[in-house]
Amino acid sequence: EQANSNHIPCAIASASENAPTILEKLGIKHHFKAIVDPKTLKKGKPDPEIFLRAAEFIRIPPHLCIGFEDSIAGIQSIKQAGMYAIGVT
């Protein structure tokens, strides 16, 4: 909510194909400008493709993005994309 109220675009870069459904059920899907469809990717994490695609969708250069991630492979992926990584436990 704070990101949206401050006009900060957000995207979901989840390897889960259920992400859109989960966001919808939580009632927060409208907060995200883009959700990367993992079926469209050539490589999985730790390849940075999913995060680079998310940045592309919201039209923000990767070096200006912050990625939140709960896995080591995801943190590696964010860093390889040139983004700032925040680990979530």
Residue pairs with C-beta under 8 A, 6 or more apart in sequence:
1 31
3 9
3 10
3 31
4 10
4 31
9 33
9 58
9 59
9 60
10 31
10 32
10 33
10 58
11 32
11 33
11 34
11 35
11 36
11 54
11 55
11 57
11 58
12 19
12 23
12 32
12 34
12 35
12 36
12 54
13 36
13 50
13 51
13 53
13 54
13 67
14 35
14 36
14 38
15 38
15 44
15 45
15 50
16 22
16 38
17 37
17 38
17 39
19 35
20 29
20 35
23 29
23 32
23 35
29 35
33 57
33 58
34 54
34 57
34 58
36 50
36 53
36 54
36 57
38 44
38 50
40 53
41 49
41 50
41 53
42 49
43 49
44 50
45 71
45 73
45 74
45 76
45 77
46 73
46 74
46 76
46 77
46 80
47 77
47 80
48 77
48 78
48 80
48 81
48 82
50 77
51 62
51 65
51 67
51 77
51 78
51 81
51 83
52 62
52 81
54 65
55 61
55 62
55 65
55 81
55 83
62 81
62 82
62 83
63 82
63 83
65 81
65 83
65 84
66 83
66 84
66 85
66 86
67 74
67 77
67 78
67 81
67 83
67 84
67 85
67 86
68 86
68 88
69 75
69 77
69 78
69 85
69 86
69 87
69 88
70 87
70 88
70 89
75 85
75 87
78 84
78 85
79 85
